[in-house]
Amino acid sequence: METRFASVADHAALDRLLTTAGTVVLFLHDEGCPTSHRAHAEVARLGGEVAVVDVRRQRDLTRAIAGLTGVRHESPQVIVLQDGRAAWAASHRGITAEAVAQAVGGHDPAPARPAG
């Protein structure tokens, strides 16, 4: 199964993710960071939908995510949301396809629903 990355474009899109029932994978990515590129390759192996925040361009969203989830911001970072609450998080080299898949726990991720 192919991984589809859906951009979280604004606060309304973030609010939708945080009110989604089920499991959502949220990836905080920095295009200019080699470590983030490695993490992106790992996340791309997951399959399904992954919500992505560009941490350089969307600093206000990264601050909002930290405040709303209680997970301190790091980059790169993956946060697995279960019914809108942070259930698991990893950053840097802790981001592997296997670790994220285990955190998702076999649940089908809910569609990331890009902003519209």
C-alpha contacts under 8 A as a table, 3 or more apart, distances in Angstrom:
res1	aa1	res2	aa2	distance
1	M	46	L	8.00
1	M	47	G	4.88
1	M	48	G	6.64
2	E	44	A	7.78
2	E	45	R	7.73
2	E	46	L	7.76
2	E	47	G	4.69
2	E	48	G	6.28
3	T	43	V	7.96
3	T	44	A	5.47
3	T	45	R	6.82
3	T	46	L	6.19
3	T	47	G	3.91
3	T	48	G	4.78
3	T	49	E	5.74
3	T	50	V	7.07
4	R	47	G	7.22
4	R	48	G	6.02
4	R	49	E	4.74
4	R	50	V	6.17
5	F	49	E	5.91
5	F	50	V	4.91
5	F	51	A	5.87
5	F	52	V	6.34
6	A	49	E	6.99
6	A	50	V	6.09
6	A	51	A	4.83
6	A	52	V	5.89
6	A	112	A	6.15
6	A	113	R	6.85
6	A	114	P	5.28
7	S	51	A	5.83
7	S	52	V	4.86
7	S	53	V	6.17
7	S	54	D	7.99
7	S	114	P	5.60
7	S	115	A	7.41
8	V	13	A	5.67
8	V	14	L	6.32
8	V	51	A	6.17
8	V	52	V	5.72
8	V	53	V	5.47
8	V	114	P	5.69
8	V	115	A	6.20
9	A	13	A	6.35
9	A	14	L	7.97
9	A	53	V	7.50
9	A	114	P	7.07
9	A	115	A	5.63
10	D	13	A	5.41
10	D	14	L	6.45
10	D	61	L	7.10
10	D	115	A	6.87
11	H	14	L	4.91
11	H	15	D	6.05
11	H	61	L	6.69
12	A	15	D	5.04
12	A	16	R	6.32
12	A	115	A	7.11
13	A	16	R	5.09
13	A	17	L	6.43
13	A	113	R	7.39
13	A	114	P	6.34
13	A	115	A	4.81
13	A	116	G	7.89
14	L	17	L	5.10
14	L	18	L	6.29
14	L	61	L	7.80
14	L	65	I	7.97
15	D	18	L	5.08
15	D	19	T	6.31
16	R	19	T	5.20
16	R	20	T	6.17
16	R	113	R	7.67
17	L	20	T	5.15
17	L	24	V	7.26
17	L	84	G	6.66
17	L	112	A	6.72
17	L	113	R	7.44
18	L	81	L	7.67
18	L	83	D	7.30
18	L	84	G	4.04
18	L	85	R	7.01
19	T	83	D	6.81
19	T	84	G	5.25
20	T	23	T	7.82
20	T	24	V	7.72
20	T	83	D	5.86
20	T	84	G	5.87
20	T	110	A	7.43
21	A	82	Q	7.20
21	A	83	D	4.39
21	A	84	G	6.77
21	A	110	A	7.50
22	G	81	L	7.88
22	G	82	Q	5.45
22	G	83	D	4.88
22	G	84	G	7.78
22	G	107	H	7.98
22	G	108	D	8.00
22	G	109	P	6.84
22	G	110	A	5.87
23	T	80	V	6.91
23	T	81	L	5.57
23	T	82	Q	4.56
23	T	83	D	6.33
23	T	84	G	7.97
23	T	104	V	6.96
23	T	107	H	6.78
23	T	108	D	6.89
23	T	109	P	4.69
23	T	110	A	5.44
24	V	49	E	7.99
24	V	50	V	7.16
24	V	51	A	7.50
24	V	80	V	5.81
24	V	81	L	5.01
24	V	82	Q	6.51
24	V	84	G	7.95
24	V	109	P	5.29
24	V	110	A	5.52
24	V	111	P	7.30
24	V	112	A	6.56
25	V	49	E	7.41
25	V	50	V	5.16
25	V	51	A	6.13
25	V	78	V	6.95
25	V	79	I	6.11
25	V	80	V	4.70
25	V	81	L	6.32
25	V	104	V	7.98
25	V	109	P	6.97
25	V	112	A	7.77
26	L	50	V	5.95
26	L	51	A	4.73
26	L	52	V	5.89
26	L	53	V	7.66
26	L	78	V	5.58
26	L	79	I	5.13
26	L	80	V	6.15
26	L	81	L	7.40
27	F	50	V	6.81
27	F	51	A	6.02
27	F	52	V	4.77
27	F	53	V	6.31
27	F	76	P	7.43
27	F	77	Q	5.81
27	F	78	V	4.53
27	F	79	I	6.55
28	L	52	V	5.84
28	L	53	V	4.87
28	L	54	D	6.25
28	L	55	V	6.10
28	L	62	T	7.72
28	L	75	S	6.23
28	L	76	P	5.49
28	L	77	Q	5.05
28	L	78	V	6.26
29	H	36	S	5.88
29	H	37	H	7.99
29	H	40	H	7.41
29	H	52	V	6.79
29	H	53	V	6.07
29	H	54	D	5.24
29	H	55	V	5.81
29	H	75	S	6.43
29	H	76	P	5.17
29	H	77	Q	6.99
30	D	33	C	5.56
30	D	36	S	5.80
30	D	37	H	7.77
30	D	54	D	5.83
30	D	55	V	5.54
30	D	56	R	6.16
30	D	75	S	6.91
30	D	76	P	6.61
31	E	36	S	6.97
31	E	37	H	6.94
31	E	54	D	7.38
31	E	56	R	7.97
32	G	36	S	7.81
33	C	36	S	5.15
33	C	37	H	6.37
34	P	37	H	4.99
34	P	38	R	6.40
35	T	38	R	5.15
35	T	39	A	6.30
35	T	76	P	7.14
35	T	92	H	6.48
35	T	93	R	7.69
36	S	39	A	4.93
36	S	40	H	6.00
36	S	75	S	7.05
36	S	76	P	5.00
36	S	92	H	7.18
37	H	40	H	4.91
37	H	41	A	6.32
38	R	41	A	5.20
38	R	42	E	6.51
39	A	42	E	5.03
39	A	43	V	6.19
39	A	76	P	6.88
39	A	92	H	6.97
39	A	93	R	7.31
39	A	95	I	5.81
39	A	96	T	6.93
40	H	43	V	5.06
40	H	44	A	5.99
41	A	44	A	5.05
41	A	45	R	6.70
42	E	45	R	5.43
42	E	46	L	7.34
42	E	95	I	6.99
42	E	96	T	5.26
42	E	97	A	4.93
43	V	46	L	5.48
43	V	95	I	7.65
43	V	96	T	6.92
43	V	97	A	5.57
43	V	100	V	7.81
44	A	47	G	6.71
44	A	97	A	7.87
45	R	97	A	5.99
46	L	97	A	5.73
46	L	100	V	7.83
46	L	101	A	6.78
48	G	108	D	7.95
48	G	109	P	6.72
48	G	111	P	7.95
49	E	109	P	6.75
49	E	110	A	7.36
49	E	111	P	5.73
49	E	112	A	5.84
50	V	111	P	7.86
50	V	112	A	6.05
51	A	112	A	5.17
51	A	113	R	7.80
51	A	114	P	7.54
53	V	58	Q	6.89
53	V	61	L	7.56
53	V	62	T	7.49
54	D	57	R	5.60
54	D	58	Q	5.72
55	V	58	Q	5.18
55	V	59	R	5.55
55	V	61	L	7.86
55	V	62	T	6.27
55	V	75	S	7.54
56	R	59	R	6.08
58	Q	61	L	5.34
58	Q	62	T	6.53
59	R	62	T	5.07
59	R	63	R	6.30
60	D	63	R	5.21
60	D	64	A	6.19
61	L	64	A	4.88
61	L	65	I	6.02
62	T	65	I	5.10
62	T	66	A	6.32
62	T	73	H	6.85
63	R	66	A	5.22
63	R	67	G	6.24
63	R	73	H	7.33
64	A	67	G	5.06
64	A	68	L	5.94
65	I	68	L	5.19
65	I	69	T	5.78
65	I	70	G	7.82
65	I	71	V	7.65
65	I	73	H	7.86
66	A	69	T	5.45
66	A	70	G	5.37
66	A	71	V	5.07
66	A	72	R	5.36
66	A	73	H	5.64
67	G	70	G	5.47
67	G	71	V	7.43
69	T	85	R	6.35
69	T	86	A	5.66
70	G	86	A	7.68
71	V	86	A	7.44
71	V	89	A	7.53
73	H	77	Q	7.61
74	E	77	Q	5.76
74	E	91	S	6.34
75	S	91	S	6.43
75	S	92	H	6.78
76	P	91	S	5.54
76	P	92	H	5.51
77	Q	89	A	7.12
77	Q	90	A	5.70
77	Q	91	S	4.19
77	Q	92	H	6.55
77	Q	95	I	7.26
78	V	89	A	5.52
78	V	90	A	5.45
78	V	91	S	6.31
78	V	95	I	6.90
78	V	100	V	7.85
79	I	86	A	6.45
79	I	87	A	7.50
79	I	88	W	5.78
79	I	89	A	4.34
79	I	90	A	6.74
80	V	86	A	5.91
80	V	87	A	5.64
80	V	88	W	5.15
80	V	89	A	6.21
80	V	100	V	7.78
80	V	103	A	7.09
80	V	104	V	6.82
81	L	84	G	5.37
81	L	85	R	5.07
81	L	86	A	4.53
81	L	87	A	5.49
81	L	88	W	7.23
82	Q	85	R	5.32
82	Q	86	A	6.37
82	Q	87	A	5.85
86	A	89	A	7.38
87	A	103	A	7.95
88	W	103	A	6.39
90	A	94	G	5.41
90	A	95	I	5.74
91	S	94	G	5.36
91	S	95	I	5.71
92	H	95	I	5.96
93	R	96	T	7.24
94	G	99	A	7.60
95	I	99	A	6.68
95	I	100	V	6.91
96	T	99	A	5.22
96	T	100	V	6.25
97	A	100	V	5.33
97	A	101	A	6.01
98	E	101	A	5.11
98	E	102	Q	6.07
99	A	102	Q	5.12
99	A	103	A	6.18
100	V	103	A	4.95
100	V	104	V	6.14
101	A	104	V	5.05
101	A	105	G	6.29
101	A	106	G	7.01
102	Q	105	G	4.84
102	Q	106	G	7.11
104	V	107	H	5.79
104	V	108	D	7.83
104	V	109	P	7.52
